[in-house]
């Protein structure tokens, strides 16, 4: 049981927004279509920086990847559709129903959700949860938790890319 738990969780520290962006890019390269990443953390924790990196890893060419705080969702095209939700201002989960969230969450693209804790009961059973915490002015703690079999595979691919030996 312990081994499974080890495969389901990873904690990393980022020392700068650029480093968070790079971690996101590596994660994006590890994702498969039809997958959801749920991000949580306080304002300024680095969710959007991480998502910008994920989008780069998914080959999104758009230069301005911003948090859709007022529109609730932005869609980008990369190697697959990328749906970026920001549910911070969500006042009622019914708004997600009205958007037809299931089409995005269970579709052919990759879905990224900021403030995912607000809609936790709507998230697919199988997803990757990332919690970001401030540890200092620039330092962030990123806790990755795989929820389900596919999420463990994604986390495994990400882990192997992060910790692969560098060419000497």
N, C-alpha and C positions, 0 to 999 in steps of 0.2 A: 504494500500500500504506500509506503514511504517513497519508493521509486516513482510511482505514478504521480504523486504529489510533486516530486522534484521536476518531473517532466511538464507539469501543469503551471509552474510558476517561475518567474525570472525577475530579479531586481537589478536594475542598472542605474548608474548615476551619470548625469550629463552636466558638464561644467560650463556650457555656453549654449545659446540658441542655435549656433551653427552645428554643434555636436548633436543636439536634439534633432535638427533637420537631417543630419547624416544618418542617425539611428532610424528616423522615419523612412528615409529612402531605402535603407536595407530592409526594413519591414515591408515596404511596398513591393520590393522585388520578391518577397517571400509569400505574398498573398496570391490566392486563386480567385477566379470569378465566383460570384455568388456568396461572397464572404462578408461578414460584418465585424467592424472594429468599434468597440464602445469605449469612449474616453471620458474620464472624470478627473476633476481637480478644480481648485479655486481659480478665481480670476487671475490671469497672469501666470498661471502654472506652466504654460507652454504647449497647450493642446493644439493651438493653431500652427505653431512652428513644427510640431511633430506631423500634423496633417499635411503641411506643405511638403515635407520630406516624403511622406507616404505617396502623395500625388506624383512627385518626381520619379519615385521608384516604379510607379505604374505608367510612366511615360506620358503624363499629362504635360502638354506644351504651354498651357495658359500661364502667363507670367504672374498674374495677380490672383492668387488663391487666398481668399479671405474668408473669414467666418461669416456665415449667412445669418447673423443674429436677427435681422429684421425680416428676412425673406423665408427663414426656416430651412431652406434647402438650396444648394447650388449644385449644378450638374456640370461635370467636366468630361471631356473625352480623352482617353489615353489608350492603352492596349485593350481596355474595356471601359464601359461607362463607370464614372466615379461619382457617387452621390454623397454629398457632404451636408449633413444635418447639424444644426445648432439649435437645441431645444431649450436654451436658457430662458427665453421669454415665453415659453409655453405655459399657458395658464390652465389648460385642461387637456388631458390625454386624448379627448375626442378630436382635437385639432389634428392629431396624427391620423386618426381614422378618416377624417375629411380629406386629408392629403392622399389617402390610399397608400399608406406606408408599406403595406405588405408587398406591393409591387416592387418597391425598392429593396426592402429587407430580404426578400426571397427571389430576387430577379437575377439577371445575368451579369450585373455589375458588382463593384465593390462599394459597400456602404460604410461611411465613417460618421459616427455620431458623437458630437460634443455634448456634455452634460447628460450623458446616458443614464445616470442614476435617476433622473426625473421620469424616465419611461422604462425602467427596468423590467416591468411586467410585460412589455411589448417586444422585448428583444428575443431573437431566436435562441433556442436552447444552446446551440453551438455557435460561439463567438469568442473573440479575444477581447478581454477587458484590460484597459490600461489606466492605472491611476497615477496621476502626476502630483507630486508634492514639492513645495518650496523647501529647500534645505539651506538656502543662503541667497544673496542677491542674484547670482547667476546659476547656482547649483540646483538641479532638479533630481528628485528620486522618481524613477519610473518603475512601477510594479506591473508586470505583465502576468495576467492570469488566464489560462486557457480553460474555456468552458465547453467541453465536448471533444469528441474524437478529431474532427477536422481542425479545431483550434489547437490541439496538441501537435498536430502535424505542422501547422503554420509556425507555431512557437519553436518547434524543433528545427525547421528550415532557417528561421531567423537566428536562433542560437548558433547553429553551425556556421552561418555567414559572419556573425559577430566574432566568434572565437576561432575562426579558421587560422591556421598558422600563416604568417606573412612570409613572402619570398625573402630569402636571405641574400 
